[in-house]
Amino acid sequence: MAENPSNFVRDWISANVQTDPDQGGDIEARVAEIAEHLTAASREAEIPQDDPELAPDLLRDLIHAAIQPPTHPNHGRSE
């Protein structure tokens, strides 16, 4: 049986995406390139490609967040 898609996506991003918005210039081009690699890796891992965890918009958002975390100074702080 194939790996859980949610776990696969989370683990793959953690292992393959660096938090560095300045690396490689255009962040959107970098996000698109990483999404292609992740999709190819998910095919190799036999993850069903119609799984909602592999929706292009969700992958783009997850990858973008991994590259460029929120910059708001109060992010994550409880009041």
Residue frames relative to the residue before (quaternion, step in Angstrom):
aa qw qx qy qz dx dy dz
M 1.0000 0.0000 0.0000 0.0000 0.00 0.00 0.00
A 0.5122 -0.6576 0.4638 0.3001 3.57 -1.06 0.78
E 0.6227 -0.5477 0.4235 0.3646 3.52 -1.29 0.52
N 0.6064 -0.5331 0.4390 0.3942 3.57 -1.22 0.50
P 0.4858 -0.7032 0.4297 0.2914 3.64 -0.66 1.06
S 0.6434 0.5263 -0.3306 0.4468 3.60 0.93 -0.83
N 0.6630 0.4903 -0.2976 0.4812 3.58 0.93 -0.89
F 0.6365 0.5408 -0.3302 0.4397 3.57 0.94 -0.89
V 0.6811 0.4889 -0.2927 0.4599 3.58 0.80 -1.02
R 0.6685 0.5039 -0.3029 0.4554 3.60 0.84 -0.96
D 0.6925 0.4790 -0.2774 0.4627 3.58 0.86 -1.00
W 0.6487 0.5208 -0.3239 0.4506 3.59 0.96 -0.85
I 0.6587 0.4964 -0.3143 0.4701 3.58 0.90 -0.90
S 0.6452 0.5291 -0.3231 0.4465 3.60 0.92 -0.86
A 0.7282 0.4470 -0.2358 0.4630 3.56 0.95 -0.87
N 0.8139 0.3362 -0.1236 0.4575 3.59 1.06 -0.70
V 0.7187 0.4022 -0.2466 0.5108 3.60 1.19 -0.21
Q 0.2307 -0.7780 0.5749 0.1049 3.54 -0.83 1.06
T 0.4182 -0.6716 0.5488 0.2700 3.55 -1.08 0.74
D 0.4210 0.6600 -0.5146 0.3498 3.52 -0.16 1.33
P 0.1974 -0.8335 0.5035 0.1128 3.60 0.11 1.23
D 0.6670 0.5162 -0.3098 0.4389 3.61 1.15 -0.44
Q 0.5492 0.6227 -0.4000 0.3882 3.58 1.21 -0.35
G 0.8594 0.1662 -0.1263 0.4668 3.55 -0.89 0.95
G 0.5733 -0.6432 0.3806 0.3359 3.63 1.14 0.26
D 0.8586 0.0649 -0.0036 0.5085 3.56 -0.62 -1.21
I 0.3560 -0.7737 0.4858 0.1965 3.57 -0.40 1.24
E 0.6473 0.5235 -0.3355 0.4409 3.62 0.97 -0.76
A 0.6323 0.5075 -0.3308 0.4829 3.59 1.04 -0.72
R 0.6427 0.5193 -0.3151 0.4669 3.57 1.03 -0.79
V 0.6311 0.5262 -0.3259 0.4676 3.59 1.00 -0.84
A 0.6636 0.5099 -0.3038 0.4555 3.59 0.90 -0.92
E 0.6569 0.5074 -0.3084 0.4648 3.58 0.96 -0.85
I 0.6613 0.4964 -0.3060 0.4720 3.59 0.93 -0.88
A 0.6252 0.5393 -0.3382 0.4515 3.60 1.00 -0.80
E 0.6292 0.5244 -0.3336 0.4667 3.60 1.02 -0.75
H 0.6597 0.5020 -0.3035 0.4698 3.58 0.95 -0.86
L 0.6554 0.5103 -0.3089 0.4633 3.56 0.96 -0.88
T 0.6474 0.5123 -0.3181 0.4661 3.59 0.94 -0.84
A 0.6468 0.5056 -0.3197 0.4730 3.59 0.95 -0.81
A 0.6553 0.5059 -0.3085 0.4684 3.58 0.96 -0.85
S 0.6487 0.5124 -0.3277 0.4575 3.59 1.00 -0.75
R 0.6098 0.5328 -0.3496 0.4712 3.60 1.09 -0.63
E 0.6538 0.5122 -0.3026 0.4677 3.56 0.96 -0.91
A 0.6996 0.4455 -0.2605 0.4942 3.59 1.08 -0.71
E 0.4306 -0.7389 0.4168 0.3079 3.55 1.38 0.12
I 0.2723 0.7291 -0.5577 0.2884 3.54 1.00 0.93
P 0.4868 -0.6571 0.4745 0.3258 3.63 -0.81 0.89
Q 0.4061 -0.7629 0.4559 0.2126 3.57 -0.62 1.14
D 0.6477 0.5005 -0.3313 0.4692 3.59 1.23 -0.20
D 0.4081 0.7107 -0.4758 0.3193 3.59 1.26 0.16
P 0.5511 -0.6436 0.4193 0.3259 3.61 -0.93 0.86
E 0.5844 0.5873 -0.3740 0.4168 3.62 1.14 -0.51
L 0.7141 0.4202 -0.2488 0.5016 3.59 1.21 -0.40
A 0.3135 0.7480 -0.5208 0.2664 3.59 1.23 0.35
P 0.5633 -0.6517 0.3872 0.3287 3.60 -0.79 0.97
D 0.6666 0.4995 -0.3188 0.4523 3.61 0.89 -0.83
L 0.6539 0.5020 -0.3165 0.4692 3.58 0.97 -0.81
L 0.6448 0.5113 -0.3268 0.4649 3.60 0.92 -0.86
R 0.6388 0.5286 -0.3289 0.4521 3.58 0.93 -0.89
D 0.6809 0.4897 -0.2957 0.4573 3.58 0.87 -0.91
L 0.6645 0.5068 -0.3056 0.4563 3.59 0.94 -0.87
I 0.6702 0.4880 -0.2937 0.4758 3.57 0.94 -0.90
H 0.6388 0.5221 -0.3266 0.4611 3.57 0.93 -0.87
A 0.6626 0.5004 -0.3042 0.4670 3.60 0.93 -0.85
A 0.6481 0.5138 -0.3210 0.4614 3.60 1.06 -0.69
I 0.6698 0.4820 -0.2926 0.4831 3.58 1.07 -0.72
Q 0.8191 0.1006 0.0098 0.5647 3.53 0.79 -1.04
P 0.1782 -0.8110 0.5497 0.0908 3.58 0.04 1.26
P 0.6868 -0.4795 0.3292 0.4359 3.60 -1.20 0.38
T 0.2827 -0.7834 0.5353 0.1408 3.56 -1.02 0.81
H 0.4145 0.7056 -0.4786 0.3182 3.58 1.24 0.03
P 0.4923 -0.7095 0.4108 0.2925 3.62 -0.69 1.00
N 0.7225 0.4213 -0.2519 0.4869 3.61 1.11 -0.50
H 0.3687 0.7465 -0.4873 0.2631 3.59 1.24 0.06
G 0.8332 0.2109 -0.1703 0.4821 3.54 -0.86 1.00
R 0.6085 0.5439 -0.3607 0.4514 3.57 1.23 -0.11
S 0.3003 -0.7219 0.5865 0.2116 3.54 -1.02 0.72
E 0.4115 -0.7201 0.5142 0.2187 3.53 -1.04 0.83
